[in-house]
């Protein structure tokens, strides 16, 4: 039962009914929304290990073209950064390129900044792994770890 019907029933006295009318009013309402910047990277493929041969040791590095494939989706209006974790032995550094951007990752890590682009975009890292002195041929854990953050 609606509030109007209940109120009308309560106001009936004998055969006299007092009609009730609802008034109307208006007000201005402001709504504000803040969208938090978010960047999501989905890694499609990435090596889990690296095989170092005697020829690689002799040359001092390994080139791995398009070895990490991924997709990036971001709503960060100021762009975002790919943040790389430091590399460790048996690698002295990793040179990573993605399109026209590049980063040299050593014991301090590094980052590549990218401008805002609407939608989801595919990417591929080309990686050159510099071998540390004393590296022996063998199989080693993949040394290039990364994540994203908004600028």
PESUL-V406906 format. One line per field, one symbol per residue. phi: phi as a letter, one per 20 degrees, with the letter a starting at -180 (. if undefined). psi: psi as a letter, one per 30 degrees, with the letter a starting at -180 (. if undefined). burial: 1 if it has 9 or more other ideal C-beta (glycine too) atoms within 8 Angstrom, else 0. A space follows every 10 residues. Layout:
phi = ???
psi = ???
burial = ???
This chain:
phi = .fffffffff efcmdedefd ceecbcbecd cccdeffbcc ddeebafecc edeffffffn bcecflecdb cccbdfgenb ceddfgecge deacddcbme ebbdddfdma bcecffbfnd cebbeecdde efgnfdgrdc fgeddbbcbe e
psi = kleeeeeeef gkjbgkkjkk kklllllkkk kkkjkkkkkk kjjekkkflk kkleeeeeef lkkikhfjkl kkkkgjfgal kjkkllllkg kflkjkkjbf klkjjbffal lkkklkkkak kklkkkkkjk klkgklkakl kkfjkllllk .
burial = 0000011100 1100000000 0000000000 0000001010 1000010001 0100011000 1101001111 1111010011 1111111001 1011110100 1111110011 1111010000 0011111111 1100100001 0111010101 0
